[in-house]
Amino acid sequence: MEIDIDVAEILRHLILLGITFLLALPLALNREHSSDGAGLRTFPLVAIASCAFMLVGMSVYSGSDAEARVMYGIITGMGFIGGGSIIKTDSGASGTATAAGIWLTGAIGISVAYSRYEIAIVLSLVGFLIFQFSSFLKRS
């Protein structure tokens, strides 16, 4: 049994996963310093896992409806992970911004997998700006 290794494809995937990691990093750093929950480990892992699942789906299913179902599964899974970061108390709920950020990093990963870097960059930039500068507008 011969194993066909496509070094160019491996390098391409490593680059895409690296881009995904770098685009998730600003959000991760902000959350690490701003919240007690998800942060420096969670956000990049969610982003690169989303990218990796989508890359595998694109490779295996190549343009079929099954490829779209992989994306739907990722979107649902990000919602599930994010939902775990929301804590409801008598006085309200906390962790909703972190949950939304986790979902956003999943979208970054999918965008990079499809080489839609413009979308991924905007998501990363806007997400970071919202996390970084909107807290002073929020009522305590």
Secondary structure by P-SEA (a helix, b strand, c coil): cbbbbcaaaaaaaaaaaaaaaaaaaaaaaaaaacccccccccaaaaaaaaaaaaaaaaaaccccaaaaaaaaaaaaaaaaaaaaacccccccccaaaaaaaaaaaaaaaaaaaacaaaaaaaaaaaaaaaaccccccccc
